[in-house]
Structures are given as structure tokens and as C-alpha cells.
Amino acid sequence: MEKQSVNKFVSPSSQVIENGFTLIEALLSLLAVTSIFSLLPLALQVEQKIIQASEVATSTEWHIFLKQLEEERKNYPISSVTPDGFCFIKDTKEVCYSKYQSIIRKQVEGRGHEPILTEIEAFQTKASANYLEITAVSKAHHLFQTKIPLQGDQKDE
């Protein structure tokens, strides 16, 4: 027995289209894309707040460093200045601040390793006529500068 193929007539209005999206699929896709784009400004705002928080932390650390330096140094004159640090004599002991890797450290008589500033990319010191100019750049590229009175004789090395 042979199989006979039966041709059915299908009207164009009842034809099933399998290519493309249905209206519901298109609306859901549009909703998903709109949701993503509406959350984008929120994500950028969160990123800005994180950056500001890191600036505050770095700035706070810098101001604590300046306050500690002011309290410790008081009226002791700067004894030497190098491009990456400086020293002063306090109670017959030489106290030095210098850059070591990514920190600024304090040493007394060439000993010890007390971290004072962290996450520092660049640190420069320069003596001018009456001031010691200190410039620091954090790893987050924040620039900090200050001038400290030399108060006495200083020698450039």
C-alpha cells in the first residue's frame, strides 16, 4: 500500500508564523533593557560615593600625619632634606621621615619602621628659603601638599 500525501489548504490567516518575536516577548525585552538603563545612573552614583569615601580616608590620613608631625617636631629645626625625605634632631636623636615602597615611614636613629602614610605613589621633599615643601601623591592619584617652617639651619644632602 502506498502512502498518499495529502495536501491541505491552509488559509493565510490561520498560518502559524514561527520566525520573530511575539508581542509579549518584545515587551518583556523592552522592559528588561529599560530596567538596565534606569539602574545605570544609580550604579554610577554608587561608584562616585565609593571614590569620595576613599578620598576622605586618604585626606584624613594626610591630616593626621601633619598633626603628628607638628606635635613631634614642635620647635626642632630640620637638619637634613633629601628628595624623598627629611630629618630633624629631637632630644639628641635623629628622627627621619622617608618613602619606603608605598609608605612613608618614620625612623629614629636609623632604626625602626613606623608606617605614617600608606598607599603613597610619590613623595617629594624640597627645602626653599624658609620652608620645607612636602608633596605626596596617593595611589588613587590624590595630590597633597604642605609647607613647614624650617626654623633654623638646614643642610641639603
Secondary structure, DSSP 8 states (H G I E B T S, - for coil): -----------GGG----SS--HHHHHHHHHHHHHHHHHHHHHHHHHHHHHHHHHHHHHHHHHHHHHHHHHHHTT--EEEEETTEEEEEETTEEEEEEEETTEEEEEETTEEEEEEE-SEEEEEEEE-SSEEEEEEEETT--EEEEEEE--S--EE-
